[in-house]
Amino acid sequence: MNVEEVRARAKAAGVAVTARMRKGDMVRTIQRAEGNQDCFGSAWRFDCPWDNCCWRGDCLTKTPG
């Protein structure tokens, strides 16, 4: 997802302030707001058991944010 799509998802999740947040920080904030583990870009992301996570494609890149 690009940053604007992440911002739209943040707004839908009720996350108010995203203007100065980096993409990774926004994603982790969204994950917490949705009641999920805030694991985006974590060191263990390549062993992630959640195959259906909507952030997976971005998270598994070399530099997820």
PyMOL Python script that loads the backbone (N, CA, C, O; Angstrom):
from pymol import cmd

cmd.read_pdbstr("""\
ATOM      1  N   MET A   1       0.842  -1.184   0.000  1.00  0.00           N
ATOM      2  CA  MET A   1       0.000   0.000   0.000  1.00  0.00           C
ATOM      3  C   MET A   1       0.880   1.239   0.000  1.00  0.00           C
ATOM      4  O   MET A   1       1.946   1.264   0.616  1.00  0.00           O
ATOM      5  N   ASN A   2       0.420   2.254  -0.695  1.00  0.00           N
ATOM      6  CA  ASN A   2       1.160   3.514  -0.634  1.00  0.00           C
ATOM      7  C   ASN A   2       0.718   4.293   0.603  1.00  0.00           C
ATOM      8  O   ASN A   2      -0.237   3.906   1.277  1.00  0.00           O
ATOM      9  N   VAL A   3       1.402   5.374   0.895  1.00  0.00           N
ATOM     10  CA  VAL A   3       1.162   6.127   2.121  1.00  0.00           C
ATOM     11  C   VAL A   3      -0.260   6.679   2.189  1.00  0.00           C
ATOM     12  O   VAL A   3      -0.863   6.688   3.263  1.00  0.00           O
ATOM     13  N   GLU A   4      -0.798   7.133   1.077  1.00  0.00           N
ATOM     14  CA  GLU A   4      -2.166   7.671   1.085  1.00  0.00           C
ATOM     15  C   GLU A   4      -3.188   6.579   1.401  1.00  0.00           C
ATOM     16  O   GLU A   4      -4.167   6.835   2.101  1.00  0.00           O
ATOM     17  N   GLU A   5      -2.971   5.371   0.893  1.00  0.00           N
ATOM     18  CA  GLU A   5      -3.865   4.261   1.206  1.00  0.00           C
ATOM     19  C   GLU A   5      -3.771   3.896   2.688  1.00  0.00           C
ATOM     20  O   GLU A   5      -4.776   3.565   3.318  1.00  0.00           O
ATOM     21  N   VAL A   6      -2.563   3.960   3.235  1.00  0.00           N
ATOM     22  CA  VAL A   6      -2.379   3.676   4.660  1.00  0.00           C
ATOM     23  C   VAL A   6      -3.071   4.753   5.498  1.00  0.00           C
ATOM     24  O   VAL A   6      -3.699   4.442   6.510  1.00  0.00           O
ATOM     25  N   ARG A   7      -2.958   6.013   5.082  1.00  0.00           N
ATOM     26  CA  ARG A   7      -3.640   7.097   5.804  1.00  0.00           C
ATOM     27  C   ARG A   7      -5.158   6.900   5.795  1.00  0.00           C
ATOM     28  O   ARG A   7      -5.823   7.129   6.806  1.00  0.00           O
ATOM     29  N   ALA A   8      -5.700   6.479   4.658  1.00  0.00           N
ATOM     30  CA  ALA A   8      -7.138   6.232   4.564  1.00  0.00           C
ATOM     31  C   ALA A   8      -7.539   5.082   5.494  1.00  0.00           C
ATOM     32  O   ALA A   8      -8.581   5.141   6.148  1.00  0.00           O
ATOM     33  N   ARG A   9      -6.723   4.056   5.548  1.00  0.00           N
ATOM     34  CA  ARG A   9      -6.992   2.924   6.443  1.00  0.00           C
ATOM     35  C   ARG A   9      -6.905   3.377   7.898  1.00  0.00           C
ATOM     36  O   ARG A   9      -7.695   2.939   8.734  1.00  0.00           O
ATOM     37  N   ALA A  10      -5.945   4.254   8.201  1.00  0.00           N
ATOM     38  CA  ALA A  10      -5.805   4.787   9.559  1.00  0.00           C
ATOM     39  C   ALA A  10      -7.044   5.569   9.958  1.00  0.00           C
ATOM     40  O   ALA A  10      -7.545   5.427  11.073  1.00  0.00           O
ATOM     41  N   LYS A  11      -7.532   6.388   9.054  1.00  0.00           N
ATOM     42  CA  LYS A  11      -8.735   7.177   9.337  1.00  0.00           C
ATOM     43  C   LYS A  11      -9.921   6.254   9.606  1.00  0.00           C
ATOM     44  O   LYS A  11     -10.701   6.489  10.528  1.00  0.00           O
ATOM     45  N   ALA A  12     -10.049   5.212   8.802  1.00  0.00           N
ATOM     46  CA  ALA A  12     -11.138   4.259   8.983  1.00  0.00           C
ATOM     47  C   ALA A  12     -11.030   3.516  10.316  1.00  0.00           C
ATOM     48  O   ALA A  12     -12.037   3.097  10.888  1.00  0.00           O
ATOM     49  N   ALA A  13      -9.785   3.356  10.805  1.00  0.00           N
ATOM     50  CA  ALA A  13      -9.564   2.657  12.078  1.00  0.00           C
ATOM     51  C   ALA A  13      -9.685   3.591  13.269  1.00  0.00           C
ATOM     52  O   ALA A  13      -9.581   3.162  14.418  1.00  0.00           O
ATOM     53  N   GLY A  14      -9.910   4.887  12.987  1.00  0.00           N
ATOM     54  CA  GLY A  14     -10.064   5.846  14.073  1.00  0.00           C
ATOM     55  C   GLY A  14      -8.769   6.458  14.552  1.00  0.00           C
ATOM     56  O   GLY A  14      -8.736   7.077  15.616  1.00  0.00           O
ATOM     57  N   VAL A  15      -7.696   6.300  13.786  1.00  0.00           N
ATOM     58  CA  VAL A  15      -6.406   6.898  14.130  1.00  0.00           C
ATOM     59  C   VAL A  15      -6.424   8.330  13.620  1.00  0.00           C
ATOM     60  O   VAL A  15      -6.541   8.562  12.416  1.00  0.00           O
ATOM     61  N   ALA A  16      -6.311   9.281  14.520  1.00  0.00           N
ATOM     62  CA  ALA A  16      -6.528  10.687  14.170  1.00  0.00           C
ATOM     63  C   ALA A  16      -5.309  11.364  13.544  1.00  0.00           C
ATOM     64  O   ALA A  16      -5.441  11.987  12.490  1.00  0.00           O
ATOM     65  N   VAL A  17      -4.157  11.266  14.143  1.00  0.00           N
ATOM     66  CA  VAL A  17      -2.999  12.041  13.694  1.00  0.00           C
ATOM     67  C   VAL A  17      -2.048  11.153  12.900  1.00  0.00           C
ATOM     68  O   VAL A  17      -1.427  10.250  13.459  1.00  0.00           O
ATOM     69  N   THR A  18      -1.933  11.406  11.600  1.00  0.00           N
ATOM     70  CA  THR A  18      -1.020  10.625  10.761  1.00  0.00           C
ATOM     71  C   THR A  18      -0.147  11.511   9.889  1.00  0.00           C
ATOM     72  O   THR A  18       0.699  10.998   9.156  1.00  0.00           O
ATOM     73  N   ALA A  19      -0.322  12.808   9.943  1.00  0.00           N
ATOM     74  CA  ALA A  19       0.348  13.725   9.019  1.00  0.00           C
ATOM     75  C   ALA A  19       1.866  13.618   9.052  1.00  0.00           C
ATOM     76  O   ALA A  19       2.507  13.685   8.003  1.00  0.00           O
ATOM     77  N   ARG A  20       2.447  13.455  10.216  1.00  0.00           N
ATOM     78  CA  ARG A  20       3.911  13.414  10.313  1.00  0.00           C
ATOM     79  C   ARG A  20       4.458  12.038  10.644  1.00  0.00           C
ATOM     80  O   ARG A  20       5.637  11.890  10.968  1.00  0.00           O
ATOM     81  N   MET A  21       3.608  11.042  10.564  1.00  0.00           N
ATOM     82  CA  MET A  21       4.040   9.685  10.890  1.00  0.00           C
ATOM     83  C   MET A  21       4.635   9.005   9.670  1.00  0.00           C
ATOM     84  O   MET A  21       4.183   9.206   8.543  1.00  0.00           O
ATOM     85  N   ARG A  22       5.660   8.196   9.915  1.00  0.00           N
ATOM     86  CA  ARG A  22       6.210   7.357   8.850  1.00  0.00           C
ATOM     87  C   ARG A  22       5.241   6.204   8.605  1.00  0.00           C
ATOM     88  O   ARG A  22       4.422   5.872   9.462  1.00  0.00           O
ATOM     89  N   LYS A  23       5.344   5.608   7.438  1.00  0.00           N
ATOM     90  CA  LYS A  23       4.429   4.538   7.047  1.00  0.00           C
ATOM     91  C   LYS A  23       4.430   3.391   8.071  1.00  0.00           C
ATOM     92  O   LYS A  23       3.366   2.932   8.486  1.00  0.00           O
ATOM     93  N   GLY A  24       5.590   2.942   8.464  1.00  0.00           N
ATOM     94  CA  GLY A  24       5.671   1.842   9.422  1.00  0.00           C
ATOM     95  C   GLY A  24       5.011   2.176  10.745  1.00  0.00           C
ATOM     96  O   GLY A  24       4.334   1.335  11.337  1.00  0.00           O
ATOM     97  N   ASP A  25       5.205   3.401  11.211  1.00  0.00           N
ATOM     98  CA  ASP A  25       4.581   3.830  12.462  1.00  0.00           C
ATOM     99  C   ASP A  25       3.061   3.880  12.326  1.00  0.00           C
ATOM    100  O   ASP A  25       2.332   3.507  13.245  1.00  0.00           O
ATOM    101  N   MET A  26       2.596   4.344  11.170  1.00  0.00           N
ATOM    102  CA  MET A  26       1.152   4.374  10.933  1.00  0.00           C
ATOM    103  C   MET A  26       0.574   2.962  10.943  1.00  0.00           C
ATOM    104  O   MET A  26      -0.463   2.713  11.558  1.00  0.00           O
ATOM    105  N   VAL A  27       1.248   2.043  10.261  1.00  0.00           N
ATOM    106  CA  VAL A  27       0.758   0.667  10.181  1.00  0.00           C
ATOM    107  C   VAL A  27       0.691   0.049  11.573  1.00  0.00           C
ATOM    108  O   VAL A  27      -0.307  -0.584  11.920  1.00  0.00           O
ATOM    109  N   ARG A  28       1.737   0.224  12.372  1.00  0.00           N
ATOM    110  CA  ARG A  28       1.727  -0.334  13.723  1.00  0.00           C
ATOM    111  C   ARG A  28       0.629   0.293  14.584  1.00  0.00           C
ATOM    112  O   ARG A  28       0.017  -0.394  15.401  1.00  0.00           O
ATOM    113  N   THR A  29       0.378   1.587  14.406  1.00  0.00           N
ATOM    114  CA  THR A  29      -0.703   2.250  15.131  1.00  0.00           C
ATOM    115  C   THR A  29      -2.054   1.685  14.717  1.00  0.00           C
ATOM    116  O   THR A  29      -2.923   1.458  15.558  1.00  0.00           O
ATOM    117  N   ILE A  30      -2.227   1.459  13.423  1.00  0.00           N
ATOM    118  CA  ILE A  30      -3.465   0.853  12.916  1.00  0.00           C
ATOM    119  C   ILE A  30      -3.629  -0.551  13.482  1.00  0.00           C
ATOM    120  O   ILE A  30      -4.723  -0.925  13.905  1.00  0.00           O
ATOM    121  N   GLN A  31      -2.549  -1.331  13.492  1.00  0.00           N
ATOM    122  CA  GLN A  31      -2.624  -2.688  14.026  1.00  0.00           C
ATOM    123  C   GLN A  31      -3.097  -2.674  15.480  1.00  0.00           C
ATOM    124  O   GLN A  31      -3.945  -3.482  15.860  1.00  0.00           O
ATOM    125  N   ARG A  32      -2.560  -1.771  16.290  1.00  0.00           N
ATOM    126  CA  ARG A  32      -2.990  -1.666  17.692  1.00  0.00           C
ATOM    127  C   ARG A  32      -4.454  -1.239  17.783  1.00  0.00           C
ATOM    128  O   ARG A  32      -5.216  -1.789  18.578  1.00  0.00           O
ATOM    129  N   ALA A  33      -4.846  -0.254  16.963  1.00  0.00           N
ATOM    130  CA  ALA A  33      -6.229   0.254  16.987  1.00  0.00           C
ATOM    131  C   ALA A  33      -7.224  -0.837  16.603  1.00  0.00           C
ATOM    132  O   ALA A  33      -8.356  -0.840  17.086  1.00  0.00           O
ATOM    133  N   GLU A  34      -6.814  -1.752  15.750  1.00  0.00           N
ATOM    134  CA  GLU A  34      -7.688  -2.846  15.320  1.00  0.00           C
ATOM    135  C   GLU A  34      -7.619  -4.057  16.257  1.00  0.00           C
ATOM    136  O   GLU A  34      -8.259  -5.078  16.006  1.00  0.00           O
ATOM    137  N   GLY A  35      -6.839  -3.938  17.334  1.00  0.00           N
ATOM    138  CA  GLY A  35      -6.744  -5.026  18.303  1.00  0.00           C
ATOM    139  C   GLY A  35      -5.780  -6.127  17.917  1.00  0.00           C
ATOM    140  O   GLY A  35      -5.872  -7.243  18.428  1.00  0.00           O
ATOM    141  N   ASN A  36      -4.855  -5.825  17.018  1.00  0.00           N
ATOM    142  CA  ASN A  36      -3.876  -6.817  16.577  1.00  0.00           C
ATOM    143  C   ASN A  36      -2.505  -6.497  17.155  1.00  0.00           C
ATOM    144  O   ASN A  36      -2.280  -5.418  17.704  1.00  0.00           O
ATOM    145  N   GLN A  37      -1.602  -7.445  17.021  1.00  0.00           N
ATOM    146  CA  GLN A  37      -0.235  -7.230  17.467  1.00  0.00           C
ATOM    147  C   GLN A  37       0.432  -6.220  16.527  1.00  0.00           C
ATOM    148  O   GLN A  37       0.282  -6.318  15.310  1.00  0.00           O
ATOM    149  N   ASP A  38       1.157  -5.264  17.079  1.00  0.00           N
ATOM    150  CA  ASP A  38       1.817  -4.248  16.243  1.00  0.00           C
ATOM    151  C   ASP A  38       3.198  -4.751  15.814  1.00  0.00           C
ATOM    152  O   ASP A  38       4.227  -4.327  16.341  1.00  0.00           O
ATOM    153  N   CYS A  39       3.187  -5.659  14.853  1.00  0.00           N
ATOM    154  CA  CYS A  39       4.397  -6.382  14.465  1.00  0.00           C
ATOM    155  C   CYS A  39       4.988  -5.953  13.119  1.00  0.00           C
ATOM    156  O   CYS A  39       6.003  -6.506  12.694  1.00  0.00           O
ATOM    157  N   PHE A  40       4.383  -4.995  12.451  1.00  0.00           N
ATOM    158  CA  PHE A  40       4.835  -4.599  11.116  1.00  0.00           C
ATOM    159  C   PHE A  40       6.324  -4.268  11.115  1.00  0.00           C
ATOM    160  O   PHE A  40       6.770  -3.422  11.890  1.00  0.00           O
ATOM    161  N   GLY A  41       7.080  -4.915  10.268  1.00  0.00           N
ATOM    162  CA  GLY A  41       8.509  -4.648  10.127  1.00  0.00           C
ATOM    163  C   GLY A  41       9.372  -5.195  11.248  1.00  0.00           C
ATOM    164  O   GLY A  41      10.543  -4.832  11.366  1.00  0.00           O
ATOM    165  N   SER A  42       8.809  -6.061  12.068  1.00  0.00           N
ATOM    166  CA  SER A  42       9.570  -6.605  13.198  1.00  0.00           C
ATOM    167  C   SER A  42      10.688  -7.518  12.702  1.00  0.00           C
ATOM    168  O   SER A  42      10.688  -7.959  11.552  1.00  0.00           O
ATOM    169  N   ALA A  43      11.629  -7.789  13.582  1.00  0.00           N
ATOM    170  CA  ALA A  43      12.778  -8.630  13.231  1.00  0.00           C
ATOM    171  C   ALA A  43      12.350 -10.047  12.845  1.00  0.00           C
ATOM    172  O   ALA A  43      13.030 -10.685  12.041  1.00  0.00           O
ATOM    173  N   TRP A  44      11.259 -10.550  13.386  1.00  0.00           N
ATOM    174  CA  TRP A  44      10.816 -11.917  13.103  1.00  0.00           C
ATOM    175  C   TRP A  44       9.796 -11.988  11.970  1.00  0.00           C
ATOM    176  O   TRP A  44       9.142 -13.016  11.797  1.00  0.00           O
ATOM    177  N   ARG A  45       9.652 -10.921  11.203  1.00  0.00           N
ATOM    178  CA  ARG A  45       8.601 -10.865  10.173  1.00  0.00           C
ATOM    179  C   ARG A  45       8.708 -11.963   9.117  1.00  0.00           C
ATOM    180  O   ARG A  45       7.696 -12.335   8.524  1.00  0.00           O
ATOM    181  N   PHE A  46       9.902 -12.488   8.868  1.00  0.00           N
ATOM    182  CA  PHE A  46      10.042 -13.532   7.850  1.00  0.00           C
ATOM    183  C   PHE A  46       9.561 -14.895   8.353  1.00  0.00           C
ATOM    184  O   PHE A  46       9.429 -15.836   7.569  1.00  0.00           O
ATOM    185  N   ASP A  47       9.300 -15.002   9.654  1.00  0.00           N
ATOM    186  CA  ASP A  47       8.740 -16.211  10.242  1.00  0.00           C
ATOM    187  C   ASP A  47       7.283 -15.996  10.647  1.00  0.00           C
ATOM    188  O   ASP A  47       6.746 -16.757  11.452  1.00  0.00           O
ATOM    189  N   CYS A  48       6.653 -14.983  10.104  1.00  0.00           N
ATOM    190  CA  CYS A  48       5.297 -14.596  10.484  1.00  0.00           C
ATOM    191  C   CYS A  48       4.288 -15.696  10.133  1.00  0.00           C
ATOM    192  O   CYS A  48       4.279 -16.193   9.006  1.00  0.00           O
ATOM    193  N   PRO A  49       3.441 -16.074  11.093  1.00  0.00           N
ATOM    194  CA  PRO A  49       2.462 -17.120  10.838  1.00  0.00           C
ATOM    195  C   PRO A  49       1.160 -16.615  10.199  1.00  0.00           C
ATOM    196  O   PRO A  49       0.320 -17.427   9.812  1.00  0.00           O
ATOM    197  N   TRP A  50       0.973 -15.291  10.080  1.00  0.00           N
ATOM    198  CA  TRP A  50      -0.283 -14.734   9.576  1.00  0.00           C
ATOM    199  C   TRP A  50      -0.224 -14.509   8.061  1.00  0.00           C
ATOM    200  O   TRP A  50       0.132 -13.428   7.592  1.00  0.00           O
ATOM    201  N   ASP A  51      -0.577 -15.541   7.320  1.00  0.00           N
ATOM    202  CA  ASP A  51      -0.524 -15.485   5.856  1.00  0.00           C
ATOM    203  C   ASP A  51      -1.560 -14.548   5.254  1.00  0.00           C
ATOM    204  O   ASP A  51      -1.364 -14.047   4.147  1.00  0.00           O
ATOM    205  N   ASN A  52      -2.657 -14.304   5.960  1.00  0.00           N
ATOM    206  CA  ASN A  52      -3.729 -13.481   5.395  1.00  0.00           C
ATOM    207  C   ASN A  52      -3.684 -12.027   5.862  1.00  0.00           C
ATOM    208  O   ASN A  52      -4.658 -11.299   5.670  1.00  0.00           O
ATOM    209  N   CYS A  53      -2.597 -11.590   6.461  1.00  0.00           N
ATOM    210  CA  CYS A  53      -2.454 -10.213   6.930  1.00  0.00           C
ATOM    211  C   CYS A  53      -2.404  -9.264   5.723  1.00  0.00           C
ATOM    212  O   CYS A  53      -1.681  -9.513   4.759  1.00  0.00           O
ATOM    213  N   CYS A  54      -3.172  -8.188   5.788  1.00  0.00           N
ATOM    214  CA  CYS A  54      -3.209  -7.247   4.659  1.00  0.00           C
ATOM    215  C   CYS A  54      -1.898  -6.472   4.517  1.00  0.00           C
ATOM    216  O   CYS A  54      -1.657  -5.879   3.466  1.00  0.00           O
ATOM    217  N   TRP A  55      -1.052  -6.459   5.538  1.00  0.00           N
ATOM    218  CA  TRP A  55       0.217  -5.737   5.495  1.00  0.00           C
ATOM    219  C   TRP A  55       1.376  -6.631   5.060  1.00  0.00           C
ATOM    220  O   TRP A  55       2.491  -6.147   4.870  1.00  0.00           O
ATOM    221  N   ARG A  56       1.129  -7.911   4.903  1.00  0.00           N
ATOM    222  CA  ARG A  56       2.192  -8.889   4.672  1.00  0.00           C
ATOM    223  C   ARG A  56       3.106  -8.534   3.497  1.00  0.00           C
ATOM    224  O   ARG A  56       4.328  -8.620   3.623  1.00  0.00           O
ATOM    225  N   GLY A  57       2.550  -8.146   2.390  1.00  0.00           N
ATOM    226  CA  GLY A  57       3.363  -7.825   1.206  1.00  0.00           C
ATOM    227  C   GLY A  57       4.359  -6.716   1.476  1.00  0.00           C
ATOM    228  O   GLY A  57       5.522  -6.813   1.084  1.00  0.00           O
ATOM    229  N   ASP A  58       3.915  -5.663   2.143  1.00  0.00           N
ATOM    230  CA  ASP A  58       4.804  -4.559   2.473  1.00  0.00           C
ATOM    231  C   ASP A  58       5.760  -4.940   3.589  1.00  0.00           C
ATOM    232  O   ASP A  58       6.920  -4.531   3.576  1.00  0.00           O
ATOM    233  N   CYS A  59       5.296  -5.706   4.539  1.00  0.00           N
ATOM    234  CA  CYS A  59       6.095  -6.065   5.699  1.00  0.00           C
ATOM    235  C   CYS A  59       7.295  -6.931   5.322  1.00  0.00           C
ATOM    236  O   CYS A  59       8.364  -6.805   5.919  1.00  0.00           O
ATOM    237  N   LEU A  60       7.126  -7.793   4.353  1.00  0.00           N
ATOM    238  CA  LEU A  60       8.189  -8.735   3.993  1.00  0.00           C
ATOM    239  C   LEU A  60       9.227  -8.159   3.028  1.00  0.00           C
ATOM    240  O   LEU A  60      10.117  -8.879   2.575  1.00  0.00           O
ATOM    241  N   THR A  61       9.119  -6.888   2.718  1.00  0.00           N
ATOM    242  CA  THR A  61      10.141  -6.268   1.880  1.00  0.00           C
ATOM    243  C   THR A  61      11.416  -6.054   2.704  1.00  0.00           C
ATOM    244  O   THR A  61      11.399  -6.179   3.929  1.00  0.00           O
ATOM    245  N   LYS A  62      12.507  -5.735   2.031  1.00  0.00           N
ATOM    246  CA  LYS A  62      13.783  -5.559   2.710  1.00  0.00           C
ATOM    247  C   LYS A  62      13.736  -4.386   3.691  1.00  0.00           C
ATOM    248  O   LYS A  62      14.312  -4.465   4.776  1.00  0.00           O
ATOM    249  N   THR A  63      13.060  -3.311   3.322  1.00  0.00           N
ATOM    250  CA  THR A  63      12.937  -2.135   4.197  1.00  0.00           C
ATOM    251  C   THR A  63      11.463  -1.740   4.290  1.00  0.00           C
ATOM    252  O   THR A  63      11.001  -0.885   3.535  1.00  0.00           O
ATOM    253  N   PRO A  64      10.726  -2.358   5.212  1.00  0.00           N
ATOM    254  CA  PRO A  64       9.280  -2.130   5.283  1.00  0.00           C
ATOM    255  C   PRO A  64       8.861  -0.757   5.796  1.00  0.00           C
ATOM    256  O   PRO A  64       7.718  -0.353   5.584  1.00  0.00           O
ATOM    257  N   GLY A  65       9.732  -0.046   6.450  1.00  0.00           N
ATOM    258  CA  GLY A  65       9.351   1.273   6.934  1.00  0.00           C
ATOM    259  C   GLY A  65       9.387   1.307   8.372  1.00  0.00           C
ATOM    260  O   GLY A  65       9.096   2.341   8.973  1.00  0.00           O
TER     261      GLY A  65
END
""", "prot")
cmd.dss("prot")
cmd.show_as("cartoon", "prot")
cmd.util.cbc("prot")
cmd.orient("prot")
